[in-house]
Amino acid sequence: MKNRKRLFIIAGTLSLIIFLVVLGVGHRWSSKHVYYITGGQPHPVDCIPCHVNTQRSGFAGRFLKKHYLSPLNIAVSPDGRQLYVIAQEGNALLVVATAERKVISKIGVGERPHSVVLSRNGEIGYVSNQWSNTVSVIHLSDQRIIDTLNVGSGPSGLSLGPKGIFLYVANSYSNDISILNLESGHEIKRLAAGRNPCSVQFSPDGKTVYVTNLLSNPAPFRTSPVSEVTVIDAISQQVVQRKNLSSAHLLENVVFTPTGDLAFVTLARPKNLIPATQIERGWMMTYGVGVIEQNKEGKAAQFLLDEPNMSFADPYDIVITPDGKLAFVTQAGADYVTVFDVEAVRTLFSEATPANLATYANDLDLSSRYVIKRIPTGPNPKGLAVSTDGKRLYVAERLADRIAVIDTEIMEIVETIDLGGPGEESMVRRGRRLFNSAENTFQGQFSCSTCHPDGHEDGLTYDLTGTGRNLANVQTLRDLSGTSPFKWNGKNVSIYMQCGMRFSKFLTRTESYSSEDLDALVAFIKRDLSHPPNRYRNASGELTPAQLRGKAIFERTQTNDGRSIPSKDRCNTCHPPPYFTNRQKSDVGTLAATDSPVVFDSPKLSNIYESAPYLHDGRAATLEEIWTKFNPEDKHGIANDLTKLQLNDMVEYLISLEAEPSWKEE
């Protein structure tokens, strides 16, 4: 009995020692792992934030997911009794009673709805479904969908003609504008827009339609961005002018004055040609409005909404009161609504010489002459709608699942309307809020979303080091799971490193995110940022004949004349499925004179069609240029023997690539 007890004590002691040793070794290994993942920054040793909270599917993904609504855009009924609110994450149109301040109905629509407009009598509503490529037609009193209209890819902004016959739809992914005849229920015409059209507005007289385009048009390498406002003659239904706004992009929304003499467009002015270190001088991103005279020879100018020591990032929507006196702008990255005097801007605009107007675009002192007030809001204010009497302004507080109600006379929030989303902020939701907030950058100059609108990319190239070397084209943040390392040179081994210390060192010039905030930001990026459906991919997944030919070229092992292609020079060696990257570094012969002698990480190719320009510094305007202009020695895959038709087929295959990662749910 004593021997058995002694053996039990010895075994227990040995087990405890082994456990402590394993625990110590495990903790030491975990600490080193965390140190490596975060780039040497202090961070608690905790597996859950990185390995559980980032899961999209399975038990953890379903358990942690909360169903937020994310109100984006709003319309007010003609009698002012109801609001119609786009719940982007809820895939629904919410009907809100203004007097009772509550949601009275939720109408399911298509995937990722964007905008809503109402017929003149308020009986019919039209909702654009960005990921379904449709417009839902809703009988509002019955609260039922009576028709679904097919349009282009990624429908966003909508505008209804004065007679209620024609509906104009901005197709943000196919870069065009659908014109729908609502009497026949068919699309009758499709017009070419700029890049990523997002907002449509009829002039008050119904003769002209303005369309804003989110991203700047393709431009020569290392030149300032130029963005387009597409002008359509509503009578002939033809594009009659493409008004260019220099050094501007992210043109989100447009509004006309009630008299129709001016149009106002929200915009950002990136200084991507100068070193990012200029952020410390208040000179990396500025924000304002473009002002355009409504005639063919009309002037265009830009007026900043920022102040000398404070930026108001990411202007989204703009509305003007019915009397034409006040304009309200949501500053989505700053959590403010800015109010400015329309007449003061009109006076400055009309009296200025062309030389004056050129300087106004960079004058941070000028806003004091027309900005009247800044109204603080909840997180990420987006869409606006003003009541027909002009007394109430409704603001979609996107990341609070709430509508703020502003009294336009006292210019203050007087009440809020809870839309009924989850009451608490999950880790992923916290990450979304941080991603869309500029509070962590010097003077609030930009948010993550500024350069990564909708989690994607802005198409610009920046000097992030401040030395004029190693220029970097912005990369998408969509579907990053399983594709590390990051950055063009692959130096960032994780999203933690990408968004943590390096982000603050080279970009924000402020303190790094706290460990809790960084956990939340990474969880949001890995869980919530996804590519929209690939418009070049058949719904069945089957490839077209041209895409099949291109696939054979992508996977070929011999040249046209029968020479064997070494494995390292084959396209699918560096870009294998399912993510179309081997996550390795290679020398592909694309180093520029401004680059340090480095090798490049193999980028993922899924949904590559939406990521122009190409190469690490954005030199290649198209996919074709990668091999026709920047692959003279066949270092970027053996391709110089390809015929024009073969290259066309390979590009057709490349633009069809869509990753099918394990987390995607049916």
C-alpha positions as CSV (number, residue, x, y, z in Angstrom):
1,M,0.0,0.0,0.0
2,K,2.8,2.4,0.9
3,N,4.7,1.5,-2.3
4,R,1.6,2.2,-4.3
5,K,1.1,5.5,-2.6
6,R,4.8,6.4,-3.1
7,L,4.5,5.5,-6.8
8,F,1.4,7.6,-7.1
9,I,3.2,10.6,-5.6
10,I,6.2,10.1,-7.8
11,A,4.0,9.8,-10.9
12,G,2.1,12.8,-10.0
13,T,5.2,14.8,-9.3
14,L,6.7,13.7,-12.7
15,S,3.5,14.6,-14.4
16,L,3.4,18.0,-12.8
17,I,7.0,18.6,-13.8
18,I,6.4,17.5,-17.4
19,F,3.3,19.7,-17.5
20,L,5.2,22.7,-16.2
21,V,8.0,22.1,-18.7
22,V,5.6,21.7,-21.6
23,L,3.7,24.8,-20.4
24,G,6.9,26.8,-20.2
25,V,8.2,25.6,-23.6
26,G,4.7,26.2,-25.1
27,H,4.5,29.7,-23.6
28,R,8.0,30.5,-24.8
29,W,7.2,29.3,-28.3
30,S,3.9,31.2,-28.3
31,S,5.7,34.4,-27.2
32,K,8.2,34.0,-30.1
33,H,5.3,33.3,-32.5
34,V,3.4,36.4,-31.4
35,Y,6.6,38.5,-31.6
36,Y,7.2,37.2,-35.2
37,I,3.6,37.8,-36.3
38,T,3.3,41.3,-34.9
39,G,6.8,42.4,-36.1
40,G,8.3,42.7,-32.6
41,Q,5.5,44.8,-31.1
42,P,4.2,44.1,-27.6
43,H,1.1,42.0,-27.7
44,P,-0.6,39.6,-25.2
45,V,0.0,35.9,-25.8
46,D,-3.6,34.9,-26.7
47,C,-4.6,32.5,-29.5
48,I,-8.3,33.4,-29.6
49,P,-8.1,36.8,-31.4
50,C,-6.0,35.5,-34.3
51,H,-7.2,31.9,-34.6
52,V,-10.9,32.0,-33.5
53,N,-12.2,35.6,-34.0
54,T,-11.0,35.6,-37.6
55,Q,-13.0,32.5,-38.7
56,R,-15.7,33.0,-41.3
57,S,-17.3,29.6,-41.3
58,G,-17.7,26.6,-39.0
59,F,-19.0,26.8,-35.4
60,A,-16.8,29.7,-34.4
61,G,-17.8,31.8,-37.5
62,R,-21.5,31.1,-36.9
63,F,-21.3,31.7,-33.2
64,L,-19.4,35.0,-33.4
65,K,-21.4,36.4,-36.3
66,K,-23.8,39.2,-35.4
67,H,-26.3,40.5,-37.9
68,Y,-25.8,44.2,-38.2
69,L,-27.8,46.4,-40.6
70,S,-25.3,49.1,-41.6
71,P,-27.7,51.8,-43.0
72,L,-26.1,53.4,-46.1
73,N,-28.6,55.6,-48.0
74,I,-32.0,57.1,-47.3
75,A,-35.1,58.4,-49.0
76,V,-38.0,60.4,-47.4
77,S,-41.6,59.9,-48.4
78,P,-43.3,62.9,-50.0
79,D,-45.4,63.5,-46.9
80,G,-42.4,63.1,-44.6
81,R,-44.0,60.4,-42.5
82,Q,-41.7,57.6,-43.5
83,L,-38.1,57.0,-44.2
84,Y,-36.8,54.3,-46.5
85,V,-33.4,53.1,-45.4
86,I,-31.0,50.8,-47.2
87,A,-29.7,48.2,-44.7
88,Q,-26.6,47.2,-46.6
89,E,-25.5,44.3,-44.4
90,G,-29.1,43.3,-43.8
91,N,-29.9,43.0,-47.5
92,A,-33.1,44.9,-46.8
93,L,-35.1,48.1,-47.2
94,L,-36.2,49.4,-43.8
95,V,-39.4,51.3,-43.5
96,V,-39.2,53.8,-40.6
97,A,-42.1,55.8,-39.2
98,T,-40.7,59.3,-38.4
99,A,-43.3,60.2,-35.8
100,E,-43.0,57.0,-33.8
101,R,-39.2,56.9,-34.4
102,K,-39.1,53.1,-35.1
103,V,-38.8,50.6,-37.9
104,I,-42.3,49.4,-38.9
105,S,-41.2,47.0,-41.7
106,K,-38.3,45.2,-43.2
107,I,-38.4,44.3,-46.9
108,G,-35.9,41.8,-48.2
109,V,-34.2,42.8,-51.4
110,G,-31.1,41.6,-53.3
111,E,-27.6,41.2,-52.1
112,R,-25.6,44.2,-50.9
113,P,-28.2,46.9,-51.7
114,H,-26.9,50.4,-52.3
115,S,-29.4,53.1,-53.0
116,V,-33.1,53.8,-53.0
117,V,-35.3,56.3,-54.9
118,L,-39.0,56.9,-54.8
119,S,-41.6,57.6,-57.5
120,R,-43.0,61.2,-57.4
121,N,-46.2,60.0,-55.7
122,G,-44.2,57.9,-53.2
123,E,-46.0,54.7,-54.2
124,I,-43.1,52.8,-55.8
125,G,-39.5,52.4,-54.5
126,Y,-36.5,51.4,-56.6
127,V,-33.5,49.7,-54.8
128,S,-30.2,48.9,-56.5
129,N,-28.6,45.6,-55.5
130,Q,-24.9,45.9,-56.0
131,W,-24.0,42.3,-55.7
132,S,-27.1,40.9,-57.5
133,N,-26.8,43.2,-60.6
134,T,-30.5,44.0,-60.3
135,V,-32.9,46.8,-59.3
136,S,-35.8,45.7,-57.0
137,V,-39.2,47.4,-57.8
138,I,-41.2,47.7,-54.6
139,H,-44.9,48.6,-54.1
140,L,-44.4,50.5,-50.9
141,S,-48.0,50.4,-49.5
142,D,-48.1,46.6,-50.0
143,Q,-44.4,46.3,-49.0
144,R,-43.7,43.7,-51.7
145,I,-41.4,43.4,-54.7
146,I,-43.4,43.6,-57.9
147,D,-40.5,43.3,-60.4
148,T,-36.8,42.8,-60.6
149,L,-34.9,44.6,-63.4
150,N,-31.6,43.4,-64.7
151,V,-28.9,46.1,-65.2
152,G,-25.1,46.2,-65.5
153,S,-22.6,44.9,-62.9
154,G,-22.6,46.5,-59.5
155,P,-25.5,48.9,-59.6
156,S,-25.2,51.7,-57.1
157,G,-26.6,55.2,-57.5
158,L,-30.1,55.8,-59.0
159,S,-32.0,58.8,-60.3
160,L,-35.5,59.0,-61.6
161,G,-36.4,61.3,-64.5
162,P,-39.0,64.1,-63.8
163,K,-41.8,62.2,-65.7
164,G,-41.0,59.0,-63.9
165,I,-40.5,57.1,-67.1
166,F,-36.7,56.7,-67.2
167,L,-34.5,55.4,-64.4
168,Y,-30.7,55.9,-64.6
169,V,-28.5,53.4,-62.8
170,A,-24.7,53.8,-62.2
171,N,-23.1,50.3,-62.7
172,S,-20.0,50.6,-60.5
173,Y,-18.3,47.4,-61.6
174,S,-18.9,47.5,-65.3
175,N,-18.2,51.2,-65.5
176,D,-21.3,52.2,-67.3
177,I,-24.8,53.6,-66.9
178,S,-28.0,51.7,-67.5
179,I,-31.1,53.6,-68.8
180,L,-34.3,51.8,-67.9
181,N,-37.7,52.4,-69.4
182,L,-40.0,51.8,-66.5
183,E,-43.1,51.5,-68.7
184,S,-41.7,48.6,-70.6
185,G,-39.5,47.3,-67.7
186,H,-36.4,47.0,-69.9
187,E,-33.0,48.5,-70.2
188,I,-33.0,50.5,-73.4
189,K,-29.5,51.8,-73.4
190,R,-26.1,51.5,-71.7
191,L,-23.6,54.4,-71.7
192,A,-19.9,54.4,-70.9
193,A,-19.0,56.1,-67.7
194,G,-15.7,56.8,-66.0
195,R,-14.2,54.4,-63.5
196,N,-16.5,53.1,-60.8
197,P,-19.5,55.3,-61.3
198,C,-21.4,55.6,-58.1
199,S,-23.9,58.5,-58.0
200,V,-26.5,59.8,-60.5
201,Q,-28.5,63.0,-60.3
202,F,-31.0,64.7,-62.7
203,S,-30.8,68.5,-62.9
204,P,-33.9,70.3,-61.6
205,D,-35.1,71.0,-65.1
206,G,-34.8,67.3,-66.0
207,K,-32.6,68.0,-69.1
208,T,-29.2,66.9,-67.8
209,V,-27.9,64.0,-65.8
210,Y,-24.6,64.1,-63.8
211,V,-22.8,60.9,-62.9
212,T,-19.9,60.8,-60.4
213,N,-17.1,58.3,-60.7
214,L,-15.4,57.0,-57.5
215,L,-11.9,56.3,-58.9
216,S,-9.8,58.4,-61.2
217,N,-9.5,57.5,-64.9
218,P,-6.3,55.7,-66.1
219,A,-3.4,58.2,-66.4
220,P,0.2,58.1,-67.3
221,F,2.6,56.7,-64.7
222,R,3.3,59.2,-61.8
223,T,0.9,61.9,-62.9
224,S,-1.8,63.4,-60.7
225,P,-5.2,61.7,-60.8
226,V,-8.0,63.1,-62.9
227,S,-11.5,62.1,-62.1
228,E,-14.6,62.4,-64.3
229,V,-18.1,63.7,-63.9
230,T,-20.0,62.2,-66.8
231,V,-22.6,64.5,-68.3
232,I,-25.6,63.1,-70.1
233,D,-28.2,64.9,-72.2
234,A,-31.5,63.5,-70.9
235,I,-33.3,64.3,-74.1
236,S,-31.0,62.5,-76.5
237,Q,-29.8,60.1,-73.8
238,Q,-26.2,60.5,-74.9
239,V,-23.0,61.4,-73.1
240,V,-22.3,65.0,-74.2
241,Q,-19.4,65.9,-71.9
242,R,-16.9,64.4,-69.6
243,K,-15.9,67.0,-67.1
244,N,-12.5,66.4,-65.5
245,L,-11.5,67.4,-62.0
246,S,-7.8,67.4,-61.7
247,S,-5.9,66.1,-58.7
248,A,-9.2,64.7,-57.3
249,H,-10.7,61.3,-56.8
250,L,-13.3,59.4,-54.7
251,L,-16.1,61.4,-56.2
252,E,-19.0,59.9,-54.2
253,N,-22.1,61.9,-54.5
254,V,-23.5,64.9,-56.5
255,V,-26.3,67.4,-55.9
256,F,-27.7,70.4,-57.8
257,T,-28.8,73.7,-56.3
258,P,-32.6,74.1,-56.5
259,T,-32.1,76.7,-59.3
260,G,-29.9,74.3,-61.2
261,D,-27.1,76.7,-61.8
262,L,-24.5,74.7,-59.9
263,A,-23.7,71.1,-59.1
264,F,-21.7,70.1,-56.0
265,V,-19.6,66.9,-55.9
266,T,-17.9,65.4,-52.8
267,L,-14.2,64.6,-53.4
268,A,-10.8,63.9,-52.0
269,R,-7.5,65.4,-53.1
270,P,-4.6,62.9,-52.6
271,K,-1.0,64.1,-52.7
272,N,0.3,60.8,-53.9
273,L,3.1,62.3,-55.9
274,I,4.9,63.6,-52.8
275,P,6.5,61.7,-49.9
276,A,4.1,60.3,-47.3
277,T,6.1,62.1,-44.7
278,Q,4.3,65.3,-45.7
279,I,1.4,64.1,-43.5
280,E,3.3,65.8,-40.6
281,R,2.8,69.1,-42.4
282,G,-0.9,68.5,-42.9
283,W,-0.5,67.8,-46.5
284,M,-1.2,64.2,-47.5
285,M,-5.0,64.1,-48.0
286,T,-7.4,67.0,-48.2
287,Y,-11.2,66.9,-48.7
288,G,-13.8,69.2,-50.2
289,V,-16.4,69.7,-52.9
290,G,-16.2,70.2,-56.6
291,V,-18.4,73.0,-57.9
292,I,-19.5,72.8,-61.6
293,E,-21.5,75.3,-63.6
294,Q,-24.3,73.6,-65.4
295,N,-23.5,74.4,-69.0
296,K,-21.1,73.1,-71.6
297,E,-18.6,75.9,-71.2
298,G,-19.1,76.1,-67.4
299,K,-16.3,76.6,-65.0
300,A,-15.3,73.9,-62.5
301,A,-13.4,74.5,-59.2
302,Q,-12.7,72.8,-55.9
303,F,-13.3,74.1,-52.4
304,L,-11.8,72.5,-49.4
305,L,-13.9,71.6,-46.3
306,D,-10.8,71.1,-44.1
307,E,-9.1,73.5,-41.7
308,P,-5.4,74.2,-41.4
309,N,-4.9,71.9,-38.4
310,M,-7.7,69.4,-38.9
311,S,-8.9,67.2,-41.8
312,F,-12.5,66.0,-42.2
313,A,-11.9,62.7,-44.0
314,D,-13.9,60.8,-46.5
315,P,-16.8,63.1,-47.5
316,Y,-19.6,60.8,-48.7
317,D,-23.0,62.4,-49.3
318,I,-24.2,66.0,-49.9
319,V,-27.7,67.6,-49.8
320,I,-29.0,71.1,-50.1
321,T,-32.0,72.5,-48.3
322,P,-35.0,73.3,-50.5
323,D,-34.4,77.0,-50.1
324,G,-30.9,76.6,-51.6
325,K,-29.2,78.3,-48.6
326,L,-27.4,75.4,-46.8
327,A,-25.5,72.4,-47.9
328,F,-24.8,69.4,-45.6
329,V,-21.9,67.0,-46.1
330,T,-21.2,63.7,-44.2
331,Q,-17.5,63.3,-43.4
332,A,-17.6,59.6,-42.9
333,G,-14.1,59.2,-41.6
334,A,-14.3,62.1,-39.2
335,D,-17.8,61.4,-37.8
336,Y,-19.1,64.9,-38.6
337,V,-21.7,66.6,-40.8
338,T,-20.3,69.8,-42.2
339,V,-22.6,72.7,-42.9
340,F,-21.6,75.3,-45.5
341,D,-23.2,78.5,-46.9
342,V,-24.1,77.8,-50.5
343,E,-24.4,81.6,-51.4
344,A,-20.9,82.2,-49.9
345,V,-19.4,79.5,-52.2
346,R,-21.4,80.8,-55.2
347,T,-20.0,84.3,-54.6
348,L,-16.4,83.1,-54.3
349,F,-16.9,81.0,-57.4
350,S,-18.4,83.7,-59.6
351,E,-16.0,86.4,-58.6
352,A,-12.8,84.4,-58.8
353,T,-10.4,84.6,-61.7
354,P,-9.1,81.3,-63.2
355,A,-5.9,81.8,-61.2
356,N,-7.9,82.3,-58.0
357,L,-9.8,79.1,-58.6
358,A,-6.6,77.1,-59.1
359,T,-5.3,78.3,-55.7
360,Y,-8.7,77.7,-53.9
361,A,-8.3,74.0,-54.4
362,N,-5.3,74.0,-52.0
363,D,-6.3,76.8,-49.6
364,L,-7.0,75.4,-46.2
365,D,-7.8,78.8,-44.8
366,L,-10.7,79.4,-47.2
367,S,-13.2,77.1,-45.5
368,S,-13.6,79.7,-42.7
369,R,-15.4,81.9,-45.2
370,Y,-18.2,79.4,-46.0
371,V,-18.2,76.5,-43.4
372,I,-20.8,77.4,-40.8
373,K,-20.8,74.5,-38.4
374,R,-19.5,71.0,-37.7
375,I,-22.1,68.7,-36.2
376,P,-20.7,65.6,-34.5
377,T,-22.4,62.3,-35.3
378,G,-22.2,58.6,-34.5
379,P,-19.6,56.4,-36.2
380,N,-19.3,56.5,-40.0
381,P,-22.1,58.8,-41.2
382,K,-23.1,58.1,-44.7
383,G,-26.3,58.9,-46.6
384,L,-28.4,62.0,-46.1
385,A,-32.0,62.9,-46.8
386,V,-33.8,66.2,-46.1
387,S,-37.5,66.6,-45.5
388,T,-39.6,68.3,-48.1
389,D,-40.1,71.3,-45.8
390,G,-36.3,71.5,-45.2
391,K,-36.7,71.4,-41.4
392,R,-35.3,67.9,-40.8
393,L,-32.1,66.3,-42.0
394,Y,-31.8,62.5,-41.6
395,V,-28.3,61.0,-41.3
396,A,-27.5,57.3,-41.7
397,E,-25.0,56.5,-38.9
398,R,-23.8,53.4,-40.6
399,L,-21.8,51.8,-37.8
400,A,-24.3,52.6,-35.1
401,D,-27.3,51.1,-36.9
402,R,-29.1,54.3,-36.3
403,I,-30.6,57.4,-38.0
404,A,-29.6,60.8,-36.5
405,V,-32.2,63.6,-36.9
406,I,-30.8,67.1,-37.3
407,D,-32.9,70.3,-36.9
408,T,-31.6,72.3,-39.8
409,E,-32.4,75.7,-38.1
410,I,-30.4,75.1,-35.0
411,M,-28.1,72.7,-36.8
412,E,-28.0,70.1,-34.0
413,I,-29.0,66.5,-33.6
414,V,-32.3,66.6,-31.8
415,E,-33.1,62.8,-31.7
416,T,-32.0,59.5,-33.0
417,I,-33.9,56.5,-34.4
418,D,-32.6,53.0,-33.4
419,L,-33.0,50.6,-36.4
420,G,-32.8,47.5,-34.2
421,G,-29.4,46.1,-34.9
422,P,-27.4,44.2,-32.2
423,G,-27.0,46.2,-29.1
424,E,-23.4,45.5,-28.5
425,E,-20.3,46.1,-30.6
426,S,-18.6,42.8,-31.6
427,M,-14.8,42.6,-32.2
428,V,-15.3,42.5,-35.9
429,R,-17.7,45.5,-35.8
430,R,-15.1,47.4,-33.7
431,G,-12.6,46.6,-36.4
432,R,-14.9,47.9,-39.1
433,R,-15.3,51.1,-37.1
434,L,-11.5,51.5,-36.7
435,F,-11.0,50.8,-40.5
436,N,-13.4,53.6,-41.4
437,S,-12.2,56.1,-38.8
438,A,-9.4,58.7,-39.3
439,E,-9.0,59.3,-35.6
440,N,-5.7,57.3,-35.5
441,T,-3.9,59.4,-38.1
442,F,-2.1,62.7,-37.7
443,Q,-4.7,65.5,-37.8
444,G,-7.3,63.0,-38.9
445,Q,-6.0,63.1,-42.5
446,F,-7.3,59.7,-43.7
447,S,-8.8,56.4,-42.7
448,C,-7.9,52.9,-43.9
449,S,-10.9,53.2,-46.1
450,T,-9.6,56.3,-47.8
451,C,-7.0,54.3,-49.7
452,H,-9.0,51.1,-49.6
453,P,-12.6,52.2,-50.4
454,D,-15.0,49.3,-49.8
455,G,-12.0,47.3,-48.6
456,H,-10.4,47.4,-52.1
457,E,-7.9,49.8,-53.5
458,D,-7.9,53.4,-54.8
459,G,-5.7,52.6,-57.9
460,L,-3.0,55.1,-57.0
461,T,0.7,54.8,-56.4
462,Y,2.3,56.4,-53.3
463,D,5.8,57.2,-52.0
464,L,5.4,55.7,-48.5
465,T,9.1,55.8,-47.5
466,G,9.5,59.5,-48.1
467,T,12.7,59.0,-50.1
468,G,11.4,58.8,-53.6
469,R,12.2,55.1,-53.8
470,N,10.2,51.9,-53.6
471,L,7.0,53.4,-54.9
472,A,3.9,51.3,-54.0
473,N,0.7,50.7,-55.8
474,V,-2.2,50.2,-53.3
475,Q,-3.2,46.6,-53.1
476,T,-6.7,45.2,-52.3
477,L,-7.5,44.0,-48.8
478,R,-10.3,41.7,-50.0
479,D,-10.0,38.0,-49.3
480,L,-6.5,38.1,-47.7
481,S,-6.8,34.9,-45.6
482,G,-4.3,32.3,-46.7
483,T,-2.3,34.7,-48.9
484,S,0.5,36.0,-46.6
485,P,3.1,37.5,-46.7
486,F,2.0,41.0,-47.5
487,K,3.4,44.2,-49.1
488,W,5.0,44.0,-52.6
489,N,8.3,42.8,-51.2
490,G,6.7,40.3,-48.8
491,K,8.3,41.9,-45.7
492,N,5.1,41.9,-43.7
493,V,4.5,38.4,-42.6
494,S,0.9,39.0,-41.4
495,I,-1.9,41.5,-41.4
496,Y,-0.9,42.3,-37.8
497,M,2.4,43.6,-39.0
498,Q,0.9,45.3,-42.0
499,C,-1.7,47.2,-40.0
500,G,0.4,47.6,-36.8
501,M,3.8,49.0,-36.3
502,R,4.6,49.6,-40.0
503,F,1.3,51.4,-40.6
504,S,2.0,53.9,-37.8
505,K,5.7,54.3,-38.7
506,F,5.3,55.0,-42.4
507,L,1.7,56.4,-42.7
508,T,-0.2,57.6,-39.7
509,R,2.8,59.2,-37.9
510,T,1.0,58.5,-34.6
511,E,1.0,55.8,-32.0
512,S,0.3,52.3,-33.1
513,Y,-3.1,50.7,-32.5
514,S,-3.5,49.1,-29.0
515,S,-3.3,45.3,-29.0
516,E,-7.1,45.2,-28.6
517,D,-7.8,47.5,-31.5
518,L,-5.3,45.7,-33.7
519,D,-7.0,42.4,-32.9
520,A,-10.3,43.9,-33.9
521,L,-8.9,45.4,-37.1
522,V,-7.3,42.2,-38.2
523,A,-10.5,40.2,-37.4
524,F,-12.6,42.6,-39.6
525,I,-10.2,42.5,-42.5
526,K,-10.0,38.7,-42.5
527,R,-13.7,38.0,-41.8
528,D,-15.6,40.8,-43.6
529,L,-13.7,42.0,-46.6
530,S,-14.7,39.9,-49.7
531,H,-14.6,40.4,-53.5
532,P,-18.0,40.9,-55.2
533,P,-19.0,38.2,-57.6
534,N,-16.7,38.1,-60.6
535,R,-18.5,39.6,-63.5
536,Y,-16.3,37.7,-66.0
537,R,-17.2,34.3,-64.4
538,N,-20.2,32.3,-65.6
539,A,-22.6,31.6,-62.8
540,S,-22.1,27.8,-63.5
541,G,-18.4,28.2,-63.1
542,E,-17.8,26.9,-66.6
543,L,-15.1,28.7,-68.6
544,T,-15.8,30.1,-72.1
545,P,-13.9,28.8,-75.1
546,A,-11.5,31.8,-74.9
547,Q,-11.0,31.3,-71.2
548,L,-10.3,27.6,-71.7
549,R,-7.7,28.4,-74.3
550,G,-6.2,31.0,-71.9
551,K,-6.1,28.4,-69.1
552,A,-4.1,26.1,-71.4
553,I,-1.6,28.8,-72.0
554,F,-1.4,29.7,-68.3
555,E,-0.6,26.1,-67.5
556,R,1.5,25.3,-70.6
557,T,4.9,23.5,-70.3
558,Q,6.1,24.2,-73.9
559,T,6.5,27.3,-76.1
560,N,4.9,27.6,-79.5
561,D,8.0,26.2,-81.1
562,G,8.2,23.2,-78.8
563,R,10.9,24.3,-76.3
564,S,10.4,23.1,-72.8
565,I,9.5,25.9,-70.3
566,P,11.4,25.5,-67.0
567,S,9.1,25.1,-64.0
568,K,10.1,28.4,-62.5
569,D,9.0,30.3,-65.6
570,R,5.5,28.8,-65.8
571,C,2.6,31.0,-64.8
572,N,1.0,28.4,-62.6
573,T,4.2,27.7,-60.7
574,C,4.0,31.1,-58.9
575,H,0.3,31.4,-59.2
576,P,-1.3,28.1,-58.4
577,P,-4.9,27.7,-57.2
578,P,-6.9,28.1,-55.0
579,Y,-5.5,31.6,-54.2
580,F,-3.3,31.8,-57.3
581,T,-0.2,32.6,-55.4
582,N,2.6,30.3,-54.1
583,R,3.3,32.9,-51.4
584,Q,7.0,32.9,-52.4
585,K,9.3,35.7,-53.6
586,S,10.8,35.9,-57.1
587,D,12.8,38.2,-59.4
588,V,10.4,38.8,-62.3
589,G,12.6,41.5,-63.9
590,T,10.3,44.5,-63.0
591,L,12.7,46.4,-60.7
592,A,12.6,50.1,-61.5
593,A,15.4,52.6,-61.2
594,T,13.7,53.9,-58.0
595,D,13.6,50.4,-56.4
596,S,15.9,48.8,-54.0
597,P,17.4,45.5,-55.2
598,V,14.6,43.2,-53.9
599,V,12.6,40.3,-55.0
600,F,8.8,40.5,-55.1
601,D,6.1,38.6,-53.4
602,S,3.8,36.7,-55.8
603,P,0.4,38.5,-55.6
604,K,-2.8,36.6,-55.6
605,L,-4.6,36.8,-59.0
606,S,-8.2,36.2,-57.9
607,N,-10.5,39.0,-59.2
608,I,-7.4,40.6,-60.8
609,Y,-9.7,42.3,-63.3
610,E,-10.7,44.9,-60.8
611,S,-7.2,45.9,-59.6
612,A,-5.7,48.1,-62.4
613,P,-3.1,49.4,-62.7
614,Y,-0.6,46.6,-62.3
615,L,2.9,45.7,-61.1
616,H,4.3,46.8,-57.7
617,D,4.4,50.5,-58.7
618,G,1.4,50.7,-61.0
619,R,3.4,51.1,-64.2
620,A,1.3,48.7,-66.2
621,A,-2.0,50.3,-67.1
622,T,-3.5,46.9,-68.3
623,L,-2.8,43.2,-67.9
624,E,-1.5,43.1,-71.4
625,E,1.2,45.6,-70.7
626,I,2.8,43.3,-68.1
627,W,4.0,41.1,-70.9
628,T,4.1,43.5,-73.9
629,K,6.0,46.4,-72.2
630,F,7.5,45.1,-69.0
631,N,8.7,41.6,-69.7
632,P,11.4,42.0,-72.4
633,E,13.6,39.2,-71.0
634,D,10.8,36.7,-70.2
635,K,11.6,36.8,-66.5
636,H,7.9,37.3,-65.7
637,G,6.9,34.1,-67.3
638,I,7.9,32.9,-70.8
639,A,5.5,34.9,-72.9
640,N,7.3,36.7,-75.7
641,D,6.4,33.9,-78.1
642,L,2.7,34.4,-77.6
643,T,0.7,35.7,-80.5
644,K,-1.7,38.6,-80.0
645,L,-4.7,36.1,-80.0
646,Q,-3.0,33.9,-77.5
647,L,-2.3,36.8,-75.2
648,N,-5.9,37.9,-75.5
649,D,-7.0,34.4,-74.5
650,M,-4.7,34.4,-71.5
651,V,-6.0,37.7,-70.3
652,E,-9.6,36.4,-70.7
653,Y,-8.7,33.5,-68.4
654,L,-6.9,35.8,-65.9
655,I,-9.9,38.1,-65.5
656,S,-12.1,35.1,-64.8
657,L,-10.0,33.9,-61.8
658,E,-12.0,33.7,-58.6
659,A,-10.6,32.0,-55.6
660,E,-12.8,29.4,-53.9
661,P,-11.3,29.3,-50.4
662,S,-12.5,26.8,-47.8
663,W,-14.4,29.4,-45.8
664,K,-16.9,30.2,-48.6
665,E,-20.3,29.1,-47.6
666,E,-23.0,27.8,-49.9
